[in-house]
Amino acid sequence: MTSREHPLSSLFAAAMALPIVAIPVVVNAQTTGQSNAQPSTSSSLLPAGAVVGVRSLWYREDGDRMKVTEPVVWMKTPIGEQWEIGGSATVDMVSGASPIITSNATGKPAQIYTGASITDRRKAYDANVTRKYGELNENTVGVSFARSDEKDYESKAYGLNTTFDFNERNTTLALGIGSRNDRVMSVTDRTLNRARDAKEVLVGVTQIIDRRTLVQSNLVYTKLTGYLNDPYKLTFSLYRDGLSPRIASVRDSRPESRSQIAWLTRGKRALTGMDAVVSAEYRFYRDDWGIRSHTLAGTWLQTINETWQVEGGLRYYSQSQADFYRREITQRPIPTISSSDQRLAGFGAFEPSIKVIAKVGDHVSVDLSFSRYMQRGTWKLGGSQGEYDPLSARLINAGLLYRF
């Protein structure tokens, strides 16, 4: 399956999409909540300031429909005063029943899941190199590469990004460009081997407001071209043409280009009298397929003592449906562009979460988080007719970090 059709991407791709041009997402995600840890000066194979981590995600949908296990190993380390390298590797293990057909044979459109369990495994790795420059090494320029392979999908991504500090280092400007080249295949159609490409541009600003407040805003433009269909999706509709019942069986067919714009703004503020950090973010997304989405999220990170921290969070997501999304085929003649993929439908979702972080000695920290993902068609902003099938899932995320 493609990364876009990955079960986790089904839930979060629109709400949490990140740019190709970023220094690997995996590495950045692991250091959250650990900024107070101090690097060690002890001798080792890696220099002081290096960080190595392992992490694993367990995702389970209610009803034992889809299960995902994703272990990750990652590292980043300085090389001298001006260079830094990093990288990560992961294996996604997916199993469960997947919806492949939307049918109205019972009188009401519904998803039909595969009877046999689907299994898939995705191998992925990335690497990046960053160089600091300027009088105080306040600016950076970096390159990154990522690759992933599945039995029916291959992907390569390249990125170039740079940051500039000014205004007495209170303001940082980030610029980036990225490119991804993919090949789409199918285990049910051995003749399918099509290209899917993406180009991306990022512009971002981070502003220190005062000693306790930080604001960041990023704008990302993405252009997708090539084979954007899901080769496994099918719409099966019964309809009447006069007095005779007829059958329409239509494969997923989407435009061969997609322009996306995402604007994300987040802020953090330290509540020194309470030993806490509060954060909030808003993300707006739109594309030329007709989808508009809004994401609101907030977290509260509470320091208990020198060892323990607890973070609670809540995320809300809402999207409108694509212009060509249809649960059943009613138009005559049958439309050439049509999809019953419910990831293109209108829906809303809530995700509460709780995370515990522990610092073990001077070098090691561990964390464990649990979140509950719940989505409904009626939770969309403005409401809906409840077309989207309910989905609930549990996510557990555990990590260990070692600082040299």
C-alpha positions, 0 to 999 in steps of 0.5 A: 500500500502507498504511504497515503493509504497506510492505516495511520495516514488514513487517520492523520495525513490530512490533519498532521501532514508534514513537509518533505523538506523537514529534517527527518520527522522521526528525529524531531518528534523524539526530543519533545519534552526533553529540552531540559536534559543536559549533554554529558561530557563523558567520553564515548564513541559519540561526542557530547551532544549526541542523542540516540533513541528507540521508539515504538508505536502500537495502533489498534482499531476497535473491532480488531480491524486494522493493527499496526506496529512501528518500531523506530531507531534514530540518532543525531550527533554533532561533528565538530562545531559546525556540522550535524548528521542524523538518521532513522530507520523503521519497519511498519508491520500492518495486518487486519481487514481493509475496506475495499468496496463501497456497496449499496446492495443492502439498500444503504451504502456501506463499506465491505471489508476483506474477509482474509487478513491483509498483511504488509510490511514497509521498510523506511529510512532517512538521513540528513546533514546540517551545517551551521554558519555565521558569526555565532553559528546562528544560521543553518543549511541542510540536505535530507534523503528518505526512502521507503519500500513496500510490496506495492509502493516505492518512494524516494524523497530529497530535501534542502532547507535553511534557517536564518536568525536575525533581530538579535536572534529572536526571529528565525526564518526557515525556507525549504524545498523538497521533491518525492518520486514514487512508484505505485504498484498493486498485488492484484494487478501485476501490470500496474507500475505508475509514477507519482511525484510531489514537489514542495515549498516551505516558508516559516517564521519562529518568533520569540515574544519574551523569555516565556513565549514562542510563536511559530507559523509555517506555510507549505505548498505541495503539488502532486502529479501522476497516478493518484488513484487507490488501486484497491478501491471499488464502488459497487452500485445497484440502480434502476434504469426504467424498470430494469435494475442495473449494476455500476461497478466503478474503480477509484478514479481521481484527477492526475494532479493535486495542489495543496496549501497548509498553514500551521501556527502554534504557540508555547508559553512557560508558566513559571509559577506552575512549572508548566508549559502550555501550547496551542496550534491551529492548522488550515488546509485546502486543495483543488479537490475541494477538501478544506480542513481545520485542526485545533490542538492544545497540550499542557506539560506539567513538571512534577519534580526533577524526574517526572513530567506529565502531558495532557492533550486534545486534538480536534480535526474537521474536513469537508469532502472532495468534490468527486467523493460518492458513496454510490453511483447515481449519475448517468452517464457514469462519471469518469472521476469518482471515488468512494474512499471515505478518507475523502469524505467529510468527517470530524475527529477528536483525539485526547492523549496523556503522556508520562516522561521520566528522566532516569539519571543524567543520560536517559529519559523514557516516555509512554503515551496513550491516545484515543482516536474517534471520528464521526461524520456528524462531528464535522464543522457544520454537521453532516448527514452521518455518511462517514462510518464511525471509527475508533482506535487506540494508540500507544507510543513508547520511547527511550532516549540516551544523551551522550 
